[in-house]
Amino acid sequence: MANNNNNQHDQDSLQQVIDFVKAYQWRVVGFLAFLIIAILFLTLGFWKTILIVLLCLIGIGIGYIKDRKQDFMNFLNRWS
C-alpha cells in the first residue's frame, strides 16, 4: 500500500514539473542555454566559448537552410 502511494506521489510530482515546463517553456530553454554558456565561459574562457557559440549558430543556419530550402530560394528570388 505504501508503495502505491509513493508511486502516485512520484507521478504527481512529475506532472507538476511537466506543467511548469509547459507554462514557462521559453524561460526554461533560455535558462538552460545560458547556463551552458556560463559554464563554458568559466571552464574554457571567453574566446573559445565565443567560437563554439558562433559555430553552433552557423550550424543552425545551415540546418535551417536545408530544412527550408524552397522558402530560402523564394526569399532569394524576392531580393534579386
URKA-V547720 format. One record per residue. N is the residue number from 0. PHI is phi in degrees with one decimal (* if undefined). OMEGA is omega in whole degrees, 0 to 359 (NA if undefined). D_LAST is the distance of its C-alpha to the last C-alpha in whole Angstrom. Layout:
BEGIN
n=N phi=PHI omega=OMEGA d_last=D_LAST
n=N phi=PHI omega=OMEGA d_last=D_LAST
END
This chain:
BEGIN
n=0 phi=* omega=180 d_last=71
n=1 phi=-66.2 omega=179 d_last=70
n=2 phi=-65.7 omega=179 d_last=67
n=3 phi=-65.7 omega=178 d_last=66
n=4 phi=-65.0 omega=180 d_last=66
n=5 phi=-65.7 omega=179 d_last=64
n=6 phi=-64.0 omega=178 d_last=62
n=7 phi=-63.7 omega=178 d_last=61
n=8 phi=-63.9 omega=178 d_last=60
n=9 phi=-63.9 omega=179 d_last=58
n=10 phi=-66.8 omega=177 d_last=56
n=11 phi=-63.8 omega=179 d_last=56
n=12 phi=-64.1 omega=178 d_last=55
n=13 phi=-63.1 omega=179 d_last=52
n=14 phi=-64.6 omega=177 d_last=51
n=15 phi=-63.9 omega=178 d_last=51
n=16 phi=-65.1 omega=179 d_last=49
n=17 phi=-62.2 omega=178 d_last=46
n=18 phi=-62.6 omega=179 d_last=46
n=19 phi=-63.4 omega=181 d_last=46
n=20 phi=-64.9 omega=178 d_last=43
n=21 phi=-65.1 omega=182 d_last=41
n=22 phi=-70.4 omega=184 d_last=42
n=23 phi=-121.7 omega=188 d_last=41
n=24 phi=-54.1 omega=186 d_last=38
n=25 phi=-74.2 omega=175 d_last=35
n=26 phi=-67.8 omega=179 d_last=38
n=27 phi=-66.3 omega=179 d_last=40
n=28 phi=-62.0 omega=179 d_last=37
n=29 phi=-61.8 omega=178 d_last=36
n=30 phi=-60.1 omega=182 d_last=39
n=31 phi=-65.8 omega=180 d_last=39
n=32 phi=-62.6 omega=182 d_last=36
n=33 phi=-75.6 omega=172 d_last=37
n=34 phi=-65.3 omega=178 d_last=41
n=35 phi=-63.4 omega=178 d_last=40
n=36 phi=-62.3 omega=179 d_last=38
n=37 phi=-62.8 omega=179 d_last=41
n=38 phi=-63.8 omega=177 d_last=43
n=39 phi=-63.2 omega=177 d_last=41
n=40 phi=-57.5 omega=184 d_last=41
n=41 phi=-72.3 omega=184 d_last=45
n=42 phi=-94.4 omega=185 d_last=45
n=43 phi=-101.3 omega=185 d_last=42
n=44 phi=106.1 omega=188 d_last=42
n=45 phi=-66.6 omega=188 d_last=39
n=46 phi=-68.4 omega=178 d_last=37
n=47 phi=-65.8 omega=178 d_last=37
n=48 phi=-67.1 omega=178 d_last=36
n=49 phi=-60.8 omega=178 d_last=33
n=50 phi=-62.4 omega=179 d_last=32
n=51 phi=-62.1 omega=180 d_last=33
n=52 phi=-63.3 omega=180 d_last=31
n=53 phi=-61.6 omega=179 d_last=28
n=54 phi=-64.8 omega=176 d_last=28
n=55 phi=-63.7 omega=179 d_last=29
n=56 phi=-64.9 omega=176 d_last=25
n=57 phi=-62.7 omega=178 d_last=23
n=58 phi=-62.2 omega=177 d_last=25
n=59 phi=-63.5 omega=179 d_last=24
n=60 phi=-62.4 omega=178 d_last=21
n=61 phi=-64.2 omega=178 d_last=21
n=62 phi=-62.5 omega=178 d_last=23
n=63 phi=-62.5 omega=180 d_last=21
n=64 phi=-62.9 omega=179 d_last=18
n=65 phi=-66.0 omega=179 d_last=20
n=66 phi=-68.0 omega=186 d_last=22
n=67 phi=-116.2 omega=186 d_last=18
n=68 phi=-57.1 omega=181 d_last=16
n=69 phi=-66.9 omega=177 d_last=15
n=70 phi=-61.0 omega=180 d_last=14
n=71 phi=-66.4 omega=179 d_last=13
n=72 phi=-65.1 omega=176 d_last=11
n=73 phi=-63.1 omega=178 d_last=10
n=74 phi=-61.5 omega=179 d_last=9
n=75 phi=-64.2 omega=180 d_last=6
n=76 phi=-64.9 omega=178 d_last=5
n=77 phi=-67.3 omega=182 d_last=6
n=78 phi=-84.9 omega=182 d_last=4
n=79 phi=-101.4 omega=NA d_last=0
END
